[in-house]
Structures are given as structure tokens and as C-alpha cells.
Amino acid sequence: MVFLYSAIKKTNIIIKKGLPDMKTNKNNQQEPKTNNENVRNVVNAALCLALCMVLPFLTGQIPQIGSALSPMHIPALLCGFICGWPYALVVGFAAPLLRFMLFGMPPLFPTGTAMAFELAAYGAAAGILYKKLPRTIPCIYISLIGAMLAGRVVWGTAMAVIAGVSQVQFSFQAFLAGAFLNAVPGIICHIILIPVIIIALQKAHFIDHEYYSSARPDTLN
């Protein structure tokens, strides 16, 4: 958790220092801000993609539950919260395919293909829900859980389609086992870890916080 938070925080500090402040230019008041946000989102998305490559090596050192922690899901979900759904959609879809090209894992078919759709759905759903809902602590959890459910449904659909056009065996029992029963360590890890990181980044004003209100007890300020 400290590693993820520090990486994102340091990246945003570097971006903030490196980009010029042009808000005083009244003729182009909104354009510089938009450009700065685009640069920040691209860099943060690239960082999340890099984390998708690295984290499986770290969790692989944990016997028994390392793979069950679903490490590639964490940056995909974070990208949705931090960068927005379009960036997260691309990062989530590209991550398994790129990691197969670089390291040969996960296997491209059927695991990597289904995972590409799954992670894309994770990131996109997290970004959409986080944008639409108030930026309160309960809504962070709602966005996360909603994204986790959407990603699992998309994964099951992708696996069913793959099974229908190939010799891969996939039943409803296999869906329940892969999406929920065998994924319990990852589910617990994600629900504990991701909101803590998002809340910390919000409090540090490294991601969007315009919905905060000191008059509401369930907000972060």
C-alpha cells in the first residue's frame, strides 16, 4: 500500500512542478488547465500500466495466495479512480496483452484474452461510477464494489463466448469459483487497499476533490 501511494504521489508532485501555471492567461483560462490534466492523466495511466507489469512479481513471492490476490486488478481499478474511465479502459485492456508479450504471462488464450476484457471493465466501471457519484467515503466503496461486480460479469461473459467458439470448458460453477470462491483473498485485499489509497490521495489533493464539503460528516474534510 505504501509503495502504491508513494509512487502515485511522487509522480503527481513531479508533474505539478514541471507544468507551467498559466491560469492568469484570461484569453486561454481553461485550456492550460485542460492540458495539464491531460498530461497528468497520461502519466498516471502509464504508471498504472507499469504497476500491472510489476505487481505480479511482488505478490508471487507470497505462497499459496499470491495469484489469488489478483495484483493486476489493483492498478486497473486505481486508474479508473485517478485518471477516468477512458484511460482505465485502455490500461485495463492492454495490461494482460502487454504482460504476455513481455513475460509470457498470463497465457494469451483463454486467460489473457478474458482478463483483458475483465480489467477494461474494472477500470471503466470504477471511473464512471466515481465520476457520477458524490465523492464521499461510502460512495468510494460503492464505486469499487460496483466495478468489481461489473468486471466479474464481463469476465464470465468473455469466458462463455470463448468456450462457445473453442474447446475451452466453462460452466456456471467455474464462473462462481473463478469470480468469487477462489477470489476471496483478492476481494478482501482490494476492498481494504484501494479505498485507503484513494482517500489518502484525495486528502493530499492529488486527485479530484471538488465534491468535498465540511458541512457533511461523510465527506473527507
C-alpha positions as CSV (number, residue, x, y, z in Angstrom):
1,M,0.0,0.0,0.0
2,V,2.8,2.4,0.9
3,F,4.6,1.6,-2.4
4,L,1.5,2.3,-4.5
5,Y,0.6,5.5,-2.7
6,S,4.2,6.8,-2.8
7,A,4.6,6.1,-6.5
8,I,1.4,7.9,-7.4
9,K,2.1,10.8,-5.0
10,K,5.7,11.4,-6.3
11,T,4.6,11.2,-9.9
12,N,2.0,13.9,-9.3
13,I,4.4,16.1,-7.5
14,I,6.9,15.9,-10.4
15,I,4.1,16.7,-12.9
16,K,2.8,19.6,-10.8
17,K,6.3,21.1,-10.6
18,G,7.1,20.5,-14.3
19,L,3.9,22.0,-15.8
20,P,3.7,25.8,-16.0
21,D,0.9,27.6,-14.2
22,M,-1.0,29.6,-16.9
23,K,-4.2,30.3,-15.1
24,T,-3.6,34.1,-15.3
25,N,-4.0,34.0,-19.0
26,K,-7.6,35.1,-19.3
27,N,-7.8,34.5,-23.0
28,N,-7.0,30.8,-22.6
29,Q,-8.0,30.3,-19.0
30,Q,-9.5,26.8,-19.4
31,E,-7.0,25.5,-22.0
32,P,-3.9,25.3,-19.8
33,K,-5.8,23.6,-17.1
34,T,-7.1,21.0,-19.5
35,N,-3.7,20.4,-21.0
36,N,-2.2,19.9,-17.5
37,E,-4.9,17.5,-16.6
38,N,-4.4,15.5,-19.8
39,V,-0.7,15.3,-19.2
40,R,-1.2,14.2,-15.6
41,N,-3.8,11.6,-16.7
42,V,-1.5,10.2,-19.3
43,V,1.5,9.9,-16.9
44,N,-0.7,8.4,-14.2
45,A,-2.2,5.9,-16.7
46,A,1.3,4.9,-17.8
47,L,2.3,4.4,-14.1
48,C,-0.7,2.2,-13.6
49,L,0.2,0.2,-16.6
50,A,3.7,-0.2,-15.3
51,L,2.4,-1.4,-12.0
52,C,0.3,-4.0,-13.8
53,M,3.6,-5.4,-15.1
54,V,5.4,-5.3,-11.7
55,L,2.9,-6.2,-9.0
56,P,2.5,-9.8,-10.0
57,F,6.2,-10.3,-9.4
58,L,5.8,-9.0,-5.8
59,T,2.6,-10.9,-4.9
60,G,4.1,-14.1,-6.5
61,Q,6.5,-14.2,-3.5
62,I,3.6,-14.9,-1.2
63,P,3.0,-18.7,-1.1
64,Q,-0.5,-20.1,-1.6
65,I,-2.4,-16.9,-2.1
66,G,-0.1,-14.8,-4.3
67,S,-2.0,-15.3,-7.5
68,A,-5.4,-15.2,-5.7
69,L,-4.7,-11.5,-4.7
70,S,-5.3,-10.5,-8.4
71,P,-2.5,-7.9,-8.4
72,M,-3.1,-6.6,-11.9
73,H,-6.7,-5.7,-10.9
74,I,-5.4,-3.1,-8.4
75,P,-3.7,-0.7,-10.8
76,A,-6.6,-1.1,-13.3
77,L,-9.1,-0.1,-10.6
78,L,-6.9,2.8,-9.3
79,C,-6.6,4.1,-12.9
80,G,-10.4,4.4,-13.1
81,F,-10.5,6.5,-9.9
82,I,-7.4,8.6,-10.7
83,C,-7.5,9.1,-14.5
84,G,-11.1,8.5,-15.5
85,W,-12.8,5.7,-17.4
86,P,-11.3,6.2,-20.9
87,Y,-7.7,5.9,-19.7
88,A,-8.6,3.0,-17.4
89,L,-10.4,1.2,-20.2
90,V,-7.2,1.3,-22.4
91,V,-4.9,0.4,-19.5
92,G,-7.1,-2.5,-18.3
93,F,-7.4,-4.0,-21.8
94,A,-3.7,-3.5,-22.7
95,A,-2.2,-4.7,-19.5
96,P,-2.7,-8.6,-19.8
97,L,-1.7,-8.5,-23.5
98,L,1.4,-6.4,-22.9
99,R,2.5,-8.6,-20.0
100,F,2.1,-11.7,-22.1
101,M,4.3,-10.1,-24.8
102,L,6.9,-9.1,-22.3
103,F,6.9,-12.0,-19.8
104,G,4.8,-14.8,-21.3
105,M,2.2,-14.5,-18.6
106,P,-0.8,-14.7,-18.3
107,P,-1.3,-17.2,-21.1
108,L,-2.9,-15.3,-24.0
109,F,-5.7,-17.8,-24.6
110,P,-8.1,-18.0,-22.9
111,T,-6.8,-16.4,-19.7
112,G,-5.2,-13.3,-21.0
113,T,-8.0,-12.6,-23.5
114,A,-10.7,-12.8,-21.0
115,M,-8.7,-10.9,-18.5
116,A,-8.2,-8.0,-21.0
117,F,-12.0,-7.5,-21.1
118,E,-12.3,-8.0,-17.4
119,L,-9.7,-5.4,-16.4
120,A,-11.1,-3.0,-19.0
121,A,-14.5,-3.3,-17.4
122,Y,-13.0,-2.9,-13.9
123,G,-11.3,0.4,-14.8
124,A,-14.1,1.8,-16.9
125,A,-16.8,1.0,-14.3
126,A,-14.7,2.4,-11.5
127,G,-14.1,5.6,-13.4
128,I,-17.8,6.0,-14.5
129,L,-19.2,5.4,-11.0
130,Y,-16.6,7.6,-9.3
131,K,-17.5,10.4,-11.7
132,K,-21.2,10.1,-11.3
133,L,-21.5,9.6,-7.5
134,P,-20.7,12.1,-4.8
135,R,-17.0,12.0,-3.7
136,T,-17.8,10.6,-0.2
137,I,-16.2,7.7,1.6
138,P,-19.3,5.4,1.2
139,C,-19.5,6.2,-2.5
140,I,-15.9,5.2,-3.0
141,Y,-16.7,1.8,-1.7
142,I,-19.9,1.7,-3.8
143,S,-17.9,2.6,-6.9
144,L,-15.3,-0.1,-6.1
145,I,-17.7,-2.9,-5.4
146,G,-19.8,-2.0,-8.4
147,A,-16.7,-2.1,-10.6
148,M,-15.6,-5.4,-9.1
149,L,-19.0,-6.9,-9.9
150,A,-19.1,-5.5,-13.4
151,G,-15.6,-6.8,-14.1
152,R,-16.6,-10.3,-13.0
153,V,-19.7,-10.3,-15.1
154,V,-17.7,-9.2,-18.2
155,W,-15.1,-11.9,-17.4
156,G,-17.7,-14.6,-17.2
157,T,-19.3,-13.4,-20.4
158,A,-15.9,-13.3,-22.2
159,M,-15.1,-16.8,-21.0
160,A,-18.6,-18.1,-22.1
161,V,-18.0,-16.6,-25.6
162,I,-14.6,-18.2,-25.8
163,A,-16.0,-21.5,-24.7
164,G,-18.7,-21.3,-27.3
165,V,-16.2,-20.8,-30.2
166,S,-13.4,-23.1,-28.9
167,Q,-12.9,-26.3,-26.9
168,V,-12.4,-24.5,-23.6
169,Q,-14.7,-25.8,-20.9
170,F,-16.6,-23.2,-18.9
171,S,-19.6,-23.8,-16.7
172,F,-21.6,-21.7,-14.3
173,Q,-19.8,-23.5,-11.4
174,A,-16.5,-22.5,-13.0
175,F,-17.7,-18.9,-13.1
176,L,-18.7,-18.9,-9.4
177,A,-15.3,-20.5,-8.5
178,G,-13.2,-18.1,-10.6
179,A,-15.1,-14.9,-9.9
180,F,-15.9,-15.4,-6.2
181,L,-14.9,-18.5,-4.3
182,N,-11.3,-18.7,-5.4
183,A,-11.0,-14.9,-5.5
184,V,-11.8,-14.2,-1.8
185,P,-8.2,-13.1,-0.9
186,G,-8.2,-10.7,-3.8
187,I,-11.6,-9.3,-3.0
188,I,-10.7,-8.7,0.6
189,C,-7.3,-7.1,-0.4
190,H,-9.0,-4.8,-2.9
191,I,-11.7,-3.6,-0.6
192,I,-9.2,-2.8,2.1
193,L,-6.4,-1.4,0.0
194,I,-7.9,0.7,-2.8
195,P,-10.2,3.0,-0.8
196,V,-7.4,3.8,1.6
197,I,-5.2,4.8,-1.3
198,I,-7.9,6.9,-2.9
199,I,-8.9,8.6,0.3
200,A,-5.2,9.4,1.1
201,L,-4.7,10.9,-2.4
202,Q,-7.9,12.9,-2.1
203,K,-6.8,14.3,1.3
204,A,-3.5,15.2,-0.2
205,H,-5.3,16.9,-3.1
206,F,-3.5,14.8,-5.7
207,I,-6.8,13.8,-7.3
208,D,-10.2,15.4,-7.7
209,H,-11.8,16.7,-4.5
210,E,-14.3,19.3,-5.6
211,Y,-17.2,17.4,-4.1
212,Y,-15.8,17.7,-0.5
213,S,-18.0,19.6,1.9
214,S,-17.1,20.3,5.6
215,A,-20.9,20.5,6.3
216,R,-21.3,16.8,5.5
217,P,-20.0,14.3,8.1
218,D,-19.5,11.6,5.5
219,T,-17.0,13.6,3.3
220,L,-13.3,13.5,3.7
221,N,-12.6,17.0,5.0
